[in-house]
Amino acid sequence: VFTFDAALLAEHDDGEVGAALRMLFAEPTALPLPAGDAATERLHALWQALHAEAQTPTAQVAGPVPLWLGRAVVWQLAQWRTHANERPRMQGRHALYTRWLVLVEEHYTEHWPITRYAAALGLSAERLNRLVRAETGLSAQQIVHERLVREACRLLMHVQAPVSQLAFDLGFDDPAYFSRFFRRHTGLAPAAYRQKL
């Protein structure tokens, strides 16, 4: 059993994992993996590496290797499904939620309104909010804001550019509004957050 956080897998990805997640979660399915097939053997090697990584004494410490291996497993499975020529027929709630997370990862710095995300998925804003609340207990807007805040924190930690430049990089037209937004979500102004590190 491979349990993963779709948002974490898709974050800072070049789009390949997002496309793979969309392919895999278009509908519930079982993929045949014939013994002796080269693709099956590659996937088996990734599973073994991921399992070995989880068994190491440092497994409690977050590192990049499990994330890379998890992305590789998802990508390989999506490739297998593509080559199996399976056509999506239906969408379950979790599959739709995963597609939404991929959209958020692609567009959160563009500050799409929730209605635009909903339209991209063929839903009403109300239905999207119900879906997200059922999966997370939060509204769709809260999830988008959390993603913006996580990226802002990452940039403040690792990029030495002025806060105003980071605000523009995150899609904010007004650095003062970005500062208010950041303070509302973290309790600190961006500069204070950076100094605290």
C-alpha angles and dihedrals in degrees: 000000000000112000116183144162107249092201091055093048092050097045114108091359122142091235098271095101091044090054090047092051091050090051095047097045100043085103141344109277145157117228119209111228107193116213113250094022113133092230091051091051092050090050091047090053090052091049091051092049091048091048092048090050091053091051097054118107089243092056090110090062112082111239137162099250098076089046092051092046092047090052090049092052092050092047093048092049091049090050090051091050092048091053091046086062094225114170118217110242106172142012125228123204095255092047090052090048090052091051088051092052090053090051090050090052091051097046112021093108089054089062095228113191114243089250089063093051089048093050091050088057095042093248137118117250089247093054091047090052091049090050093050093045090051090054100038112009088240133099121256090249091054090054092050091048091048089054091051091049092049091052092045090052091049092050093046089053100044108024121067095201118123116275090246090059091049089051090056091045088056092053099258114140093199121047090202090058090048089053091051091046092050093047091049090055101037105023090238136087112244093251092050091049090052093048091049090061 
